[in-house]
Amino acid sequence: MALSPAASAVGRGGCRPRPAFRDRRPCRRRSGLRRCPAARRPRLPAQPVPVPARQPPRDDRWGGPLENRMRFLLEVVRAVRAGTHPAFILSVKLNSADFQRGGFAPEDALVVAKALEREGVDLVEVSGGTYESIAVVDGTQQRASTRAREAYFHDFADHFARELTIRLMLTGGFRSHTAMADAVSSGSVDVIGLARPITHDPTFPHRLLTDPAACSATPTPKLGHKLLDDLLNSSWHQQQLARLGRGAKPRPARRPRTALVVAVLSTLLDALFHS
């Protein structure tokens, strides 16, 4: 899948729009479900991409106003819809905000969500932040209501639920059966997503279904240095996922220093062999 062009020119020579459907397999397909990952740019843009102050704005059909910036995502959705059975479930993971000055705001997210609803998307997963946004990495600067309800983006989901009829999924911050059940019963979300709790405890979903008191004690590895701790908070969980992907058991007792060394070596090897 070719990444969409950014909202601004990137690099010394600028950036030209790339073909939107080079691979023509933009979304994952599992048992009748297609999910377009459009959050934090793993394959598609995290959101209609912001215009950082350090980069000049684009002036082509992909940049500038929100209508242009969301064009790529909508074209992907239409292409997937055209190539699948009408009964196929299509979901999109969408940022509620990217927490960057001049970037993607909740009001923009609602406009895009309504456009996705008109396109016949079945479910929108509410997310937030970018890989550069520490707020989504370490969960700092949370309101008291956010801490009480656990979910990082529950307030956004509440707002979306009042404006949309589409099904909503909320991922990020959930740790207990109680908070998940409260979120669903409140009517603001229909589906709960889990990420970090299952990186070190793949049995957690089963425990949620069998034990109303189930709660995840997700580790927060720290070395006492903010920059390193921010890196560890993400890379520690990525390493657990990598182990699960190889068929190995997770190592929830992995020490922060070990995780940091593994992260640095992995980055160096990736740069060496994929540069």
MARVEX-827317 format. One record per residue (C-alpha): x, y, z. Coordinates in steps of 0.05 Angstrom, whole numbers. Each point is the difference from the previous one (the first is absolute). Last residue first. Example, Ala and Ser with C-alpha at 12.3 -4.5 7.8 and 13.67 -1.06 7.14 Angstrom:
BEGIN
+--------+--------+--------+
!      u !      v !      w !
+--------+--------+--------+
!    273 !    -21 !    143 !
!    -27 !    -69 !     13 !
+--------+--------+--------+
//
This chain:
BEGIN
+--------+--------+--------+
!      u !      v !      w !
+--------+--------+--------+
!    354 !     43 !     91 !
!    -32 !    -68 !     13 !
!     59 !    -43 !     23 !
!     40 !     50 !     41 !
!    -58 !     43 !     24 !
!    -38 !    -62 !     23 !
!     62 !    -26 !     35 !
!     10 !     66 !     36 !
!    -72 !      4 !     22 !
!      0 !    -72 !     25 !
!     64 !     13 !     39 !
!    -29 !     62 !     33 !
!    -65 !    -35 !     18 !
!     35 !    -63 !     27 !
!     46 !     44 !     43 !
!    -60 !     38 !     27 !
!    -39 !    -64 !     16 !
!     60 !    -27 !     38 !
!      5 !     64 !     40 !
!    -74 !     -1 !     15 !
!      2 !    -71 !     27 !
!    -42 !    -55 !    -32 !
!    -47 !    -28 !     53 !
!    -60 !      0 !    -47 !
!     37 !    -46 !    -47 !
!    -50 !    -22 !    -53 !
!     -2 !    -73 !    -22 !
!     29 !    -18 !    -68 !
!    -39 !    -13 !    -64 !
!     43 !     49 !    -40 !
!    -58 !     50 !     -2 !
!     -7 !     -7 !     76 !
!     73 !     20 !      7 !
!     -9 !     60 !    -45 !
!    -61 !     21 !     39 !
!     41 !     -1 !     65 !
!     54 !     42 !    -35 !
!    -52 !     50 !    -21 !
!    -23 !      6 !     72 !
!     69 !     18 !     24 !
!     10 !     47 !    -60 !
!    -59 !     45 !     18 !
!     12 !     17 !     73 !
!     74 !     -9 !    -11 !
!      6 !     60 !    -47 !
!    -39 !     45 !     48 !
!     43 !    -26 !     57 !
!     63 !     16 !    -38 !
!    -22 !     72 !    -12 !
!    -25 !      8 !     72 !
!     60 !    -29 !     35 !
!    -17 !    -40 !     63 !
!     12 !    -68 !    -31 !
!    -73 !    -20 !     -7 !
!    -41 !    -59 !    -22 !
!    -75 !     10 !      6 !
!    -29 !    -70 !      9 !
!    -73 !    -14 !    -15 !
!    -35 !    -26 !     62 !
!    -63 !    -21 !    -37 !
!    -65 !     -6 !     38 !
!    -51 !    -55 !      6 !
!    -53 !     10 !     54 !
!    -57 !    -20 !    -46 !
!     36 !    -67 !    -12 !
!    -18 !    -46 !    -58 !
!     -2 !     45 !    -61 !
!     55 !     46 !     25 !
!     43 !    -60 !     16 !
!     -5 !    -24 !    -72 !
!     20 !     69 !    -25 !
!     61 !     -1 !     48 !
!     28 !    -66 !    -25 !
!     49 !     34 !    -47 !
!     35 !     32 !     61 !
!     63 !     38 !    -19 !
!    -23 !     31 !    -65 !
!    -73 !    -10 !     21 !
!     -3 !     60 !     48 !
!     35 !     44 !    -52 !
!    -54 !     -3 !    -54 !
!    -73 !    -12 !     16 !
!    -59 !     26 !    -38 !
!    -70 !      8 !     29 !
!    -61 !     -1 !    -46 !
!    -66 !     37 !      1 !
!     20 !     67 !     28 !
!    -35 !     61 !     30 !
!    -61 !    -39 !     22 !
!     17 !      5 !     74 !
!     -7 !    -76 !      4 !
!     61 !     -9 !    -45 !
!     44 !     47 !     39 !
!    -23 !    -28 !     67 !
!     15 !    -71 !    -21 !
!     70 !     20 !    -21 !
!     13 !     38 !     65 !
!    -24 !    -58 !     42 !
!     39 !    -54 !    -38 !
!     64 !     39 !     14 !
!     61 !     26 !    -38 !
!    -26 !     45 !    -55 !
!     51 !     54 !    -19 !
!     -6 !      0 !    -76 !
!    -52 !    -27 !    -48 !
!    -72 !     22 !    -12 !
!    -44 !    -30 !    -54 !
!    -60 !     37 !    -28 !
!    -59 !    -24 !    -42 !
!    -28 !     52 !    -49 !
!    -60 !     41 !     21 !
!     42 !     63 !     10 !
!     -5 !     67 !     35 !
!    -13 !    -19 !     73 !
!     46 !    -61 !     -5 !
!     57 !     43 !    -27 !
!     -2 !     46 !     61 !
!      1 !    -58 !     49 !
!     56 !    -33 !    -41 !
!     42 !     64 !      7 !
!    -10 !     -1 !     75 !
!     19 !    -73 !      2 !
!     67 !     13 !    -34 !
!     51 !    -22 !     53 !
!    -44 !    -55 !     29 !
!      9 !    -12 !     75 !
!    -69 !     27 !     21 !
!     28 !     30 !     64 !
!     65 !     22 !    -33 !
!    -38 !     33 !    -57 !
!    -47 !     35 !     48 !
!     60 !     27 !     38 !
!     27 !     29 !    -64 !
!     62 !    -30 !    -30 !
!     64 !     40 !     -9 !
!     43 !    -63 !     -9 !
!    -23 !    -64 !    -33 !
!     70 !    -25 !    -14 !
!     -2 !    -13 !    -74 !
!    -62 !     37 !    -22 !
!     21 !     65 !     33 !
!     71 !    -11 !    -27 !
!    -22 !     21 !    -69 !
!     54 !    -16 !    -52 !
!    -30 !    -68 !    -15 !
!    -65 !     36 !    -10 !
!    -59 !     16 !     45 !
!    -70 !    -27 !      4 !
!    -46 !    -60 !     -7 !
!    -74 !    -10 !    -12 !
!    -16 !    -63 !    -40 !
!    -53 !     12 !    -52 !
!    -49 !    -55 !    -19 !
!    -43 !    -20 !    -60 !
!     27 !     47 !    -53 !
!    -57 !     16 !    -49 !
!     31 !     60 !    -36 !
!    -48 !     46 !     36 !
!     28 !    -24 !     67 !
!     70 !     12 !    -25 !
!    -19 !     72 !    -16 !
!    -30 !      7 !     70 !
!     65 !    -26 !     30 !
!     40 !     50 !    -42 !
!    -41 !     59 !     25 !
!      4 !    -27 !     71 !
!     76 !     -6 !     -5 !
!      6 !     72 !    -23 !
!    -38 !     24 !     61 !
!     45 !    -43 !     44 !
!     61 !     37 !    -28 !
!     54 !    -23 !    -49 !
!     61 !     44 !      0 !
!     16 !     73 !      9 !
!     35 !    -14 !     65 !
!      6 !    -75 !     11 !
!    -44 !    -42 !     45 !
!    -18 !    -49 !    -57 !
!    -75 !      2 !     11 !
!    -59 !    -49 !     -5 !
!     43 !    -44 !    -43 !
!    -36 !    -51 !    -43 !
!      3 !    -76 !     -3 !
!    -46 !    -19 !    -57 !
!    -47 !    -60 !     -4 !
!    -30 !    -39 !    -58 !
!    -46 !    -59 !     12 !
!    -12 !    -38 !    -65 !
!    -74 !    -12 !    -14 !
!      4 !     40 !    -65 !
!     55 !    -48 !    -25 !
!     67 !     33 !    -12 !
!     37 !     36 !    -56 !
!    -44 !     62 !     -6 !
!     -1 !      9 !     76 !
!     76 !     -4 !      2 !
!      7 !     51 !    -55 !
!    -50 !     47 !     33 !
!     37 !     -5 !     67 !
!     66 !     14 !    -34 !
!    -29 !     61 !    -36 !
!    -28 !     25 !     66 !
!     68 !     -5 !     33 !
!     35 !     36 !    -57 !
!    -51 !     56 !     -2 !
!      5 !     17 !     74 !
!     54 !     53 !    -11 !
!    -37 !     32 !    -59 !
!    -66 !     11 !     37 !
!     39 !     22 !     61 !
!     28 !     59 !    -37 !
!     74 !      4 !    -20 !
!     29 !    -64 !    -27 !
!    -16 !    -59 !    -45 !
!    -26 !     38 !    -62 !
!     64 !     40 !     -4 !
!     24 !     62 !     39 !
!     38 !    -35 !     56 !
!     18 !     41 !     61 !
!     73 !     16 !     15 !
!     30 !    -41 !     57 !
!     26 !     24 !     67 !
!    -68 !     26 !     22 !
!    -29 !    -70 !     -7 !
!    -58 !     -7 !    -49 !
!    -43 !    -56 !     26 !
!    -15 !    -65 !    -38 !
!    -72 !    -19 !    -13 !
!      5 !    -53 !     54 !
!     51 !    -52 !     19 !
!     18 !     -7 !    -73 !
!     -4 !    -71 !    -27 !
!     49 !    -55 !     12 !
!     22 !      6 !     73 !
!    -19 !     73 !     -2 !
!    -19 !     18 !     71 !
!    -72 !    -20 !    -15 !
!    -27 !    -18 !    -68 !
!      2 !    -76 !      8 !
!    -54 !    -22 !    -49 !
!    -33 !    -61 !     30 !
!    -35 !    -52 !    -42 !
!    -42 !    -53 !     33 !
!    -28 !    -62 !    -32 !
!     43 !    -49 !     36 !
!     64 !     42 !      1 !
!     20 !     49 !    -54 !
!     51 !     54 !     12 !
!     -7 !     63 !    -41 !
!     35 !     36 !    -57 !
!      6 !    -59 !    -47 !
!      3 !     36 !    -67 !
!     76 !      1 !      7 !
!     12 !     63 !    -40 !
!    -66 !     30 !     20 !
!      9 !     75 !     12 !
!     56 !     11 !    -49 !
!     47 !     49 !     33 !
!    -12 !     74 !      7 !
!     66 !     38 !     -8 !
!     43 !     22 !     58 !
!     50 !     55 !      9 !
!     72 !     -4 !    -24 !
!     32 !     13 !     67 !
!    -48 !    -42 !     40 !
!    -75 !      4 !      9 !
!    -50 !     46 !    -33 !
!    -63 !      7 !     42 !
!    -66 !    -37 !      7 !
!     37 !    -65 !     -7 !
!     -6 !    -43 !    -61 !
!    -34 !    -67 !     11 !
!     42 !    -59 !     17 !
!      7 !    -52 !    -55 !
!    -28 !    -68 !     20 !
+--------+--------+--------+
//
